[in-house]
Amino acid sequence: MKLLLTGCTGFIGRELIPLLIKEGHNLTVISRQSKEKLKAIADEQSINVIKMNPAESSSWDNEEIQNSLKSCEGVINLAGEPIAEKRWTTDHCKEITNSRIKTTKNLIKNLRNLRKPPKVLINASAIGFYGSHAQTEFTEENIQGEDFLANLCKEWESIAREKPRATRLLIVRIGIVLAKDGGALGKMLPIFRAGLGGPIGDGKQWMSWIHRTDLCNLINESLKNSAWSGVVNGVAPNPVRMSEFSNSLGKSLGRPSLIAVPGPILKLLLGDGARVVLEGQNVQPQRLNKLKFKFSFPSIKVAFKDILT
């Protein structure tokens, strides 16, 4: 299948792109990075890279991207600045929003102009759609929350739903993605290996996570299976409290996990962005279970064993 990819050159793309190549797909990758920087992900002969900023509408006017759109059979849109890595200043919130909203608006506008639109669009969202709650168990049937991330996800998903009628849409509300070379776990590993790790905040908040391999596999499956449409929660079936996450990580590394990171300190570092880590939510993959998706890493212990060995 000829695929057009946006936002796939970062943490998730490092595993997703090699998987899609192995599956025999023909990839055109939109990226703000140069071909040289993408060599770590895939041989430049295996992918066609179009260097552009997809959040800028004028970038979509060039002939190369238009030809790629006309020939593509599927689109994977994972574009978006990381949410919990910086303070939520006014400028950074604008960057978080624009990287998702403007990119997706430009993508959908161009897809709607095609005589023959792609068969499938896989569009990222986030479990931040549900807001945060200490007790509620969220499934795809729950309504959105009311905070910044919930409103952002709602708008993001609404734009994706304006895709061409003939294009099947799958929205993946992604949880905390685990792999050792990036994301939340990548930041935590050096601290835990030094014996300085521990739970963040009071340790009671839920962490709804997914092994990166499972996330990539479900994206790959959704390309092939026409039953995959609507919304799925991209999370493992066994969310854990932060305290259990920390204890399991410490045991997997053979290190103690006793030094808690107080919430106020994290707020000093990340501002409102700390809410993503401090509040959390218990999210279940109800639709993935109905679709009979088989998780390779359903529990945090199994996930850590794979990632850390």
C-alpha positions in Angstrom: 0.0 0.0 0.0 1.2 3.5 -0.8 1.2 5.4 2.5 1.6 9.1 3.4 3.0 9.7 6.9 3.0 12.8 9.0 4.5 13.1 12.5 6.1 9.7 12.2 9.8 10.6 12.5 10.0 10.8 16.3 9.7 8.4 19.2 6.8 6.2 17.7 8.1 6.4 14.1 11.4 4.9 15.0 9.6 1.6 15.3 6.6 2.2 13.1 8.5 3.1 9.9 10.7 -0.1 9.9 7.6 -2.2 10.6 5.7 -0.7 7.7 8.7 -1.2 5.4 8.9 -4.8 6.5 5.2 -5.2 5.7 5.9 -4.1 2.2 4.3 -0.7 2.2 5.6 2.2 0.0 6.2 5.2 2.3 6.3 8.9 1.7 7.2 10.7 4.9 6.5 14.4 5.6 9.0 15.7 8.0 10.6 19.0 9.1 13.9 17.0 9.4 16.4 16.4 6.7 16.9 13.0 5.0 20.3 12.8 6.8 18.6 12.9 10.2 16.2 10.2 9.2 18.9 7.7 8.4 18.7 6.3 12.0 15.1 5.3 11.3 15.4 3.8 7.8 17.6 3.6 4.8 16.9 6.7 2.7 16.3 4.3 -0.3 13.4 2.7 1.6 11.3 5.9 2.1 10.6 9.1 0.1 11.0 12.1 2.4 9.4 15.4 1.8 10.9 18.1 3.9 8.2 20.6 4.9 6.3 22.0 7.9 2.8 20.4 7.6 1.3 23.1 9.9 2.0 25.7 7.2 -0.8 25.7 4.6 1.5 27.0 1.8 3.8 24.0 2.2 1.1 21.7 0.7 1.1 23.6 -2.6 4.3 22.1 -4.0 4.1 19.5 -6.8 5.8 16.7 -5.0 3.4 16.6 -2.1 0.4 16.9 -4.4 1.6 14.0 -6.5 2.1 11.9 -3.3 -1.4 12.8 -2.1 -2.9 11.7 -5.5 -1.2 8.3 -5.4 -1.5 7.5 -1.7 -3.9 4.7 -0.5 -3.6 5.4 3.2 -2.5 8.2 5.5 -1.1 8.0 9.1 -1.2 11.3 10.9 0.7 11.3 14.2 1.8 15.0 14.1 2.1 16.8 17.4 4.6 18.5 19.7 5.3 16.5 22.9 2.8 17.5 25.6 4.5 17.0 29.0 8.2 17.9 28.3 8.0 21.7 28.8 6.2 24.3 30.8 2.8 25.2 29.4 3.6 28.8 28.6 1.3 30.7 26.2 3.7 30.1 23.4 4.2 26.4 24.1 0.5 25.8 24.3 0.1 27.5 21.0 2.8 25.2 19.6 1.1 22.1 21.1 -2.2 23.2 19.5 -1.0 24.3 16.1 1.2 21.3 15.5 -2.0 19.2 15.7 -4.8 21.4 14.6 -3.2 23.2 11.7 -1.5 20.1 10.4 -4.7 18.1 10.5 -6.7 20.9 8.9 -4.2 21.2 6.1 -4.2 17.4 5.6 -8.0 17.1 5.5 -8.4 20.1 3.2 -6.0 18.5 0.7 -7.6 15.0 1.0 -11.0 16.5 0.3 -9.7 18.0 -2.9 -8.6 14.7 -4.3 -10.6 12.9 -7.1 -9.7 9.6 -5.6 -9.1 10.0 -1.8 -7.2 7.4 0.2 -8.9 4.3 1.5 -8.0 4.9 5.1 -6.8 7.6 7.5 -5.3 6.7 10.9 -5.3 9.9 13.0 -3.7 10.2 16.4 -5.5 11.6 19.5 -4.7 11.2 23.2 -6.4 9.8 26.3 -6.3 13.4 27.5 -9.6 13.5 25.7 -11.3 12.2 28.8 -9.8 14.6 31.3 -8.5 13.3 34.6 -10.3 11.6 37.4 -9.0 9.5 40.3 -11.9 7.0 40.3 -13.6 6.9 36.9 -12.8 4.1 34.5 -12.9 5.5 30.9 -13.8 3.7 27.7 -14.4 5.0 24.2 -18.0 5.6 25.3 -17.2 8.3 27.8 -17.6 11.9 26.8 -14.8 14.4 26.7 -13.3 16.2 29.8 -13.2 19.9 30.2 -9.5 20.9 30.5 -7.0 22.2 27.9 -6.0 18.7 26.6 -9.6 17.5 26.5 -10.7 20.5 24.4 -7.6 20.1 22.2 -8.3 16.4 21.5 -12.0 17.2 20.8 -11.1 19.8 18.2 -8.3 17.5 16.7 -10.8 14.6 16.3 -13.5 16.8 14.9 -11.3 18.0 12.1 -10.2 14.5 11.3 -13.9 13.5 11.0 -14.2 15.9 8.1 -12.2 13.5 5.9 -13.6 12.4 2.5 -16.7 10.2 2.8 -14.9 7.3 1.0 -12.0 7.3 3.4 -12.3 5.0 6.4 -11.2 6.8 9.6 -9.6 5.3 12.7 -8.8 7.7 15.6 -6.3 6.3 18.1 -6.4 7.9 21.6 -2.9 7.1 22.7 -1.8 6.6 26.3 1.7 6.8 27.7 3.9 5.0 25.2 6.7 2.9 26.6 10.1 2.1 25.1 13.6 2.7 26.4 14.8 5.2 23.8 12.4 8.0 24.5 9.1 9.1 25.9 8.4 9.1 29.7 10.3 5.9 30.3 13.3 7.1 28.5 13.5 10.1 30.8 13.0 8.0 33.9 15.5 5.3 33.2 18.8 7.2 34.0 17.3 8.3 37.3 16.2 4.8 38.3 19.5 3.2 37.2 21.2 5.6 39.5 19.1 4.4 42.4 17.3 7.7 42.7 13.9 6.7 41.2 10.5 6.6 42.9 6.9 7.5 42.3 5.9 11.0 41.1 3.4 12.8 43.2 1.4 10.7 45.7 1.8 7.6 43.6 -1.9 6.9 43.6 -2.6 8.4 40.1 -3.4 5.9 37.3 -1.0 5.4 34.4 -2.7 4.1 31.2 0.3 3.0 29.1 1.1 0.9 26.0 4.2 -0.8 24.8 5.4 0.9 21.6 5.4 -2.4 19.8 1.8 -3.0 20.6 0.9 0.6 19.4 2.8 0.0 16.1 1.1 -3.4 15.6 -2.4 -2.0 16.1 -1.7 0.8 13.6 -0.4 -1.8 11.2 -3.5 -4.0 11.8 -5.8 -1.1 11.2 -4.4 -0.5 7.7 -5.4 -4.0 6.7 -8.7 -4.6 8.5 -11.7 -2.6 7.3 -13.5 -3.4 10.6 -11.2 -1.0 12.3 -12.9 2.4 12.2 -14.2 5.0 14.7 -12.3 5.4 17.9 -10.0 3.1 19.8 -8.1 3.7 23.0 -4.4 2.9 22.3 -3.6 1.6 25.8 -2.8 -1.8 27.3 -5.6 -3.7 29.2 -3.9 -3.3 32.6 -3.3 0.3 33.7 -1.4 0.7 36.9 -1.0 3.2 39.7 2.2 5.3 39.6 3.5 3.5 42.8 3.2 0.1 41.1 4.8 1.5 37.9 7.7 2.8 39.9 8.1 -0.4 42.0 8.0 -2.6 38.9 10.5 -0.5 37.1 12.8 -0.5 40.1 12.6 -4.3 40.4 13.2 -4.8 36.7 16.4 -2.8 37.0 17.4 -4.2 40.4 17.3 -0.8 41.9 15.3 0.8 44.8 12.4 3.0 43.9 11.9 4.9 47.2 12.7 8.5 46.5 9.4 10.2 45.5 9.3 13.2 43.3 6.9 15.7 45.1 4.2 17.2 42.9 5.1 20.8 43.7 8.7 20.2 42.4 7.4 18.8 39.1 5.0 21.8 38.8 7.9 24.1 39.2 9.6 22.4 36.3 6.7 21.8 34.0 4.0 24.2 35.2 0.5 23.1 34.1 2.2 20.4 31.9 2.8 18.4 35.2 -0.9 17.7 35.3 -0.4 15.0 32.6 1.8 13.0 35.0 0.3 14.0 38.4 -3.4 13.4 37.7 -3.6 10.5 35.2 -6.6 8.4 34.3 -7.7 4.8 34.2 -8.5 4.1 30.5 -9.5 0.7 29.1 -9.1 -0.6 25.5 -12.7 -1.7 25.3 -12.9 -1.5 21.5 -9.5 -3.2 20.9 -10.8 -6.1 23.0 -13.9 -6.3 20.8 -11.8 -6.2 17.7 -9.8 -9.1 19.2 -6.5 -7.3 19.1 -3.9 -9.4 20.8 -1.5 -7.5 23.0 2.0 -8.8 23.1 2.6 -6.9 26.3 -0.6 -6.8 28.4 1.0 -6.2 31.8 3.6 -3.8 33.0 5.9 -6.6 34.2 5.9 -8.2 30.8 6.5 -4.9 29.1 9.4 -4.0 31.4 11.0 -7.4 30.9 11.0 -6.9 27.1 12.1 -3.3 27.1 14.9 -3.7 29.7 16.5 -7.0 28.6 
